[in-house]
Amino acid sequence: MNSLFVTRFIKFVVVGFSGLFIDFGLTYLFKEKIRLQKYMANSIGFITAATSNYFLNRIWTFHSQNPEMVTEYGKFILISLIGLAINTFVLWLLVSKMKWHFYFSKLLAIGVVTLWNFSMNVIYTFS
């Protein structure tokens, strides 16, 4: 592995960590305070964090100068939506089938999706 790849992954994780606060914060707000259904609250948190992550990754992680920002954002969101499906499936599996704690399960789901998102954004979005 070259140093650029490792540096990008570290930056991607840092950006993702900021998204974690957005994701968990909004999920908590919508699930616990607004009383939205847990998977809907999870989706709102996830998509908002993905949008924030796009802009931070575009600027800081990948230094993208792509003038087709709308297309690039669309690719990023497509990967994030597939990631959301993976996230929701893992969350459903751990919470509904294995009876694990919701927020612990959410943390594990985020870990799985981080690997998916980074790989696909390197290959597809910011290639």
Secondary structure, DSSP 8 states (H G I E B T S, - for coil): --HHHHHHHHHHHHHHHHHHHHHHHHHHIIIIIS---HHHHHHHHHHHHHHHHHHHIIIIIS----S-HHHHHHHHHHHHHHHHHHHHHHHHIIIIIT---HHHHHHHHHHHHHHHHHHHIIIII--
